[in-house]
Amino acid sequence: MNSNRPSLVGGFLASLLAWSCTTSTPERSAGGEDFPNTLEALGRALAEGVDSSAAWNGLDEASTGAGSSVYPDSSGAIAGRLAVGECVEDSGAGLLPGGWAWMRSTRCADDGGILRDSMVIRPSDSLIRLFVQDSTGSNGLVRRLDIFRPDTGDGFRQKGWSGLVRIETIGIRGRWRSRGEVVLDAGPDLDWDTESDNRLWRGGHLTLRGSDTTDSWTVVPWPETGAPLWEVASGDSGTAFLRRKQFLPSGAVRTEGSLLTIFRHDSLNYPRRFHSETIWSPTLWILQSITGSRPDSSFRPGDTAIYLRRRQAAQDTLREEIRFLASPDPRDRRGDRLLQFRRIRFHSSGTERFALLDATPAGPLDPGTPFTEGKVNLVVERADGEHLTFTGEMAGGIATGRWTSRTDSGTVVLDSRGRVLSTSR
């Protein structure tokens, strides 16, 4: 998972609150001729848009960690741990009615802790009815692992079994608890011992602090046509849909859905569609989505995609729409390029109720690069009924073009900080 998301969302909130506080009572800009203050509203709309154009890439926030993180030991848990290993401190076995037998062992783990395995098996056909493993790590982590059939809760075979197996893991450390599950099969050879062809079908994870959930997510194949996510073999991949819900330290609740190209190892995963909601209260929230032009609204490396972001603070709303070219390397967001940018701002109070910036750079912009060259259009509506527009060009961070109001028009020159440098009627 992307561990830096809470700080990014917090940054969005901070910037939104700062915008809400500073733009509702605009001050007169320095510089320019002695001209009515109405034109300075156009300068403010330009400056706010230029600042936003440098920080737009919502794909930085898309969760992609659903590969190895949902695959807890997989066939290693089934194949390798069914046999008693070295450093046996205690073991036992016995017979049960119906041709079943039980086995128990306690041995050393790789991390210096202790493993305790319990199993019920029918020796006549190697049908495993129960497998449970408890471990106590040297780091204080207590872990429990259960393996069983997901349809009946009954047993499975280590070899020759064509059905699915569910692995559940529970971890406890202090007040923190985690619960994960995966559903997988033994692959075409029906043998858990050959791990490379084992296949994952779905997975999920839940994290709690005390009795409070802090994070939960599930990953399933997409579309859900009965195909597995991937084989464990290196380089194999599948398409998955990830659903995630987080309870952030700031008090916000964040829900997310991502369409992913997913691999066995998280570092190879990349998003193809994304949406999220981060909600602090009914009047304080952020909505984001990224879609492409494919039939399922997804995009691929090198495609053109649309990023929409809407933020609400009290009665003030900010909407941003970015058209961008997705990086040819889907795992390197530094290769994304901004093609067009639109910013719409609504105020419930103050002198400026509506402001729009529509910018088309002279060429694709790298992430983090502000808009300084290209075409720009501005619209500002004031609380007193005044309606202002600007149409012009940006060159070297200076905007030159024609302005209009309901009763007047002329030319104006603005810099990227929003100052009115010169005007004429």
N, C-alpha and C positions, 0 to 999 in steps of 0.2 A: 504494500500500500504506500501511497505517497504520504510520508510522515509530516510534511510541511503544510498540509492543507489548513489546519486551524489557524495558523499564523496568516495565511493568505486571506482567508475569510475575515479574520479580524482586521486585516488591512483594508479590505473593502468596506467594512463597517466604519472604521475610523475615518476613511476618506469621505464616506457618505455623510456622516455626522458633521464633519468639518464643512462640507459643501452646504449642508442645510443651514448651518449657523452663519456662514460668511456671505452667502449670496442672497439671503432674504432681505438684507439691508445694504445694498451696494453703495460703495463710496465712489466719489469722483476720481477718475484716473489722472495721473500726472501727465504732463506733456500735451502737445497739440495746440491748435488755435483756440481762441475764445469762442467756442461753438456750443450750442445746446447740449446738455448732458445726455440727451437721448442717444447720441451716436456712441457714447462710451458703453452702452449696453451691448452693442454689436461687438466691441472689443472684448468685453467679458465673456461673451459666448464663444468667441474665437479662442481665447486663452484657455478656457476650461476644456474645450475640445482638443486642442493641441496637447495639453497635459495627459488627457485620457488616451490619446492615440499611441502613446508609448507603452501602455500597460493594458493589454487587451487579451492576452492569450489564455482563454479558459481551459485549454487542453492540459495546462500544467496542473490542473486540479482533478483531472479524471482519475479515479481509482483504477489501477491495472494489476494489483497484486492478487492474483487468484490462480496461480500456478502451483509452485512448490509449497506455498503456504496452506493449500487445502489438501495436501498429499502427505499425511503424517506416516512416514515409514512404509506405507502401502504394503507391497508384497513382502517387504522385509519383516513387517509385523506378523505376516501369516507364515511365510516360509522359514525364515531364519530363526524365529523365536519359538517355534513349536518344538524345537529340539533343546535338550538341556545342554548348556554351554559350560565353560570353565568356571572355576571358583564357586562350586556348588557348596552352599552352607547347609541346605536342607532339601530333601526331595522325598516323594512318596508316590505310591500308585496302588490301585485297588480295583475290584470288579463291582459293577452295578447290575441290577436286573435288566433283562432284555438284551444281553450281549454287549452292554456298554462298559467302558472302563474309565477311570479317572486318573489323572496325573497331576502332580504338583511339584514345583521346583523353586528354589531361591538361589539366585546367583548374582555375581557382580555385574554392574553396568559399565559402559565405556566411560561415563563421566565420574566414576568413583562411587556412584550410588548403588542401590540394591534393586533387583528385579524379582518380582514374585509372579509366576505364571500358574494358572489353573486351567485345565482342559478336560472336557468329557468327549470321548471318541469311541466309535464302534469299530474295533479292529478288523472285522470281517470285510468291510468295504471302505475303510478310512474316512467314514463320515464324521466330521467334527460337529458336535452339537453345541459346544460352548467353548469359547476361548476368552479368558480375562487376564489382563496383566496389570498389576499394580507396581509402581516404582516410586522410590524415594531418592531424589538426586542429592548430590553433595551440596548443591546450591539451595536446598530447602524446598524444591519444587516436588510436589506430590502429584502423580499422574496415574490415571486409570485408562485402560484401553480395552474395549469390547469389540469382538468380531462376530457377526451373525448374518443370516439372510434377512434382507430388508422386507421381503414380502410376508414371511411367516414368523420371523424371529427364531427360526430353527437352524439346523446345522448346514454345513457345506463340506465339500471334499477338497483336500489339498491338491489333488490331481484328478483330471477328468471331469471337472465341474464346469458346466457351461453357463450357470446362472450368475447373478450378481451377489456381491458381498458388501455389507455395510461395516465400516470401521468407525467407532465412536471413541473420542478421546476427551478426557476431563482432566484439567490441570488446576492445581490449587497452590497458591503462594501467598501467605498472609491473608489480606482481605480480597485479593484478586482471584477470580475464577475464570476459566475459559472452557468452552465446550466446542469441539469440532467434529464434523462428520464428513466422510466421503463414501461414495458408492462406486464400486469398480468391479471388473471381472478379470479373469486370468488370461485373457487374450485368446487368439486363435488356437494356440497349442494346449489350452485348458490346463496349464501348469503354472502354479504360483512361483515355482522355483526360478523360472526364466522371467525375470522382472521386466525385461526390455519391451515385451509386447503386451504387458498388462494395460488395461484401458480404464480411464476415469470417466464416469458418467455424470456426476454432480457432486457438489461439495458445499459446505457452509461453516460458519464460525460465529460464536457468541462470546463476548467478553463482559464480565460483571465485576463491579467493585462493591463488595458487600452484597446487597440484594438489588442494586441498581445496575441496569444494563448501560454500558458505555458505547458498545459497538456491536453490530451484528450484520452479517451479509451472507448471501447465497449466490452460487454460480451454477448455471444450467446450460446445456447446449442450445444454440440458436441457429435456425429455427428448431423447435422441439419436435424433431421428426424421428426420434428413436436412435439417433447416432451418438456415439460417445464423444466427449470433449477432445480427447487425444489419447494416443498411445504414449507410453513412457519413453519410447525410443527417442534418442536425441534428434532434434530437428522437426519432429512431428508437431502439428498444430491443429487447432479447431476454432470454431466461432462460438462464442459464449455470451450470455447476458448476465451481468453482475448487478445485483440489487444490494444496496447498502444503506444502513441507518445508523447515525452517530448522535450521541448526546455530548455536545462539546462543553468544555469547562466554562465558556462564556455564558452558558445557559441556552444556547441555540440548539435546535434539533435540525439535523441535516439528513435529507434523503437523497439518494442518487441512483441512477440507472445508467449503465455503460454497456454498449455493444463492443466486444473485444475480439481481436485475433489473439488467441491464447495459446501459450506453449507450456511445456513441462516446467520451465524455469521463468520466474516472474520477470526477470530483466529483459526478456524477449517480447513480452506482451505489449500491445499498443491498442488505443481506442479507435473505433470507427463511427461511433455515435455516442452522445453524452447528454444527460440532463441532470440538474440538481436543484433542490430547494433548501435554503438555509433560513430558518424562521426563528426569530427571537420572540416575537409577539405578533398579534394580528396587524399591527401597523409598522412593524420593523422586520423586513425580510429581503432576501436576494434570490432571484430565479435566474438560472442559466441553462442554455441548451446549445448544442453544436450538431448540425445536421448537414448532410451532403445531398447531391442530386441523383444518387442511385435510387432504384425503385423502392428500396426499403429505407430511404432517407439517410443512408450511411455514406461514407466517403472512403476513398482509398488514398494511399500515398500519391501525391501529385495532383489530386482532385481539387476543385474549388469547393469550399464549404462556407457555411454561414454560422457565425457565433452571435447569439442573442443574450443580452444580460439586462435584467430589470431589477432596480433597487427601490425600495420604499422605506421612507423614514417619516413617521407621522403622516402628514398629508402631502408630502413632497415626493415626487416620483422621478426617477432617472431611467431612461431606456437607451441602450446602446446596441447597434447592429453593425457587425464587422463582416465583410466578405474577405476571405483570405485563401491563399493557395497553400494546401497542406504540404509539408516537407516531403521530399522524395525518400528520406530516411524516416520511417514512422516512429522511431524511438528517439529521435533528436528534434525536439520542438524548436530548436534554434533555426531550423531550416524553413519554418513557416514564414509566409510573406503576406503582409496586409495589402489588400487591393483597393478597398473602399471602406469608408467609416462614416457612420451616422450617429448623432447624439441628440436626444430629445429630453428636455428637462421641463417639468411642470412644478410650479410653486403654488401653494394654497394661499400664501400671503406675501407681502413685500411688493416692491414696485414692478418687478418683472415676473409675469405669470407663466410665460412659455418662451423657451429658447431652443432653436434647432440649428445644428451644424451638419452639413453634408459635404464631405471632403473626398476627393479622388486624387491620391498622390500621383505625381508625374511618373513614378515607377514603383514597383513593389517595395514595401518597407520591411526591413528586418525587425524582429521583435526587439522592443526597447528603444526603437528609433522614433523620435517625434516627427510629426508632419510639418515639413518646411517648404515643400515644393509641390505645386499642383493646383487643381481647381477647388474653389471653396464657395459654398452658399450658406448664408445665415438668415434666420428669421427670428425676430424677437417681438413678443406681444407684451405690452406694459399694462399695469392695472388701470391706468387712466384711459385705456382704449387705443393708445398709439400702436401702430403696426409698422415695424421696420424690417427691411430686407437688405441684403448685401449679396452681390454676385461679382466674383473677381478671381484673381490668381494669387497664389503664394509663390514667392521667389526669395530664397535666402532668408526665410522666416519673416518676410514682410508681405502683407496682404494689400493689394491695390485693386480697387474695383468701384462699382457704382452702388450707391445706397438710395433707397426710396423710403418715404413715409407716406402717410395718407394725403399730405398736402405739399410735399416738397421732395426734391431729389438732388443728387450731386455725386461727387466722387469723394473717396476717403482712403487714407493710407493708415493701416494698423500694423503694429508689430506683434510678435508671438506672445508677448506678455499682456496684450490687450490694450496697449496705449494708443490713443489717437495721435498720429504723427502730423497729419495734415488733412484738410477738408476743403471742398469747394462746392458751390451750388451751380 
